[in-house]
């Protein structure tokens, strides 16, 4: 049951990070603190549970793949490559079960 709540919390934080900045500030939430908390959950989940780590990794890659193109170029990565990585991460458990 606790795993469900952790995944729910991570998904909730991902959705909150993607809200416009004005909405978050209206609730008194700093987006930088929210992102730092999300990263901490992802790292802790990857250390504790491999499956939870995979879910968190998919969420992080999905976030990175959905940033604006100009931001991705300024950081120095290609969004198309991250979309391919995301597809690979989603298909990896299915392929592993087949072998």
Phi, psi and omega in degrees: 000325181292328178297319177301315182292325178293315178296319178299318179295319178296315178296319178298318178293322178298316178295320180293324179295327182277356176289153175300149184302326180295325180290320180293319180292332176296329177271355180080027182252129177274122182299328180294321177292323178295318178294319179297320177295319178297317177297319179297318177296319180297313181295317179295320178294322179292326179287318186281309185228128181293321180293317177296324176297321178294319178296315180295321179296320177297318180296316181294317179294323177296320177297315182293328180285342183256009176288158178301150184300322181294323179292319179297320179292323180290328177285325176109032175224162182258128182294329180296323178294319179293328176293320177295320177297319179298316178297319178297318179294325180287323182277342184303312180297323178295316179293321180296325179290331181288334180261000000 
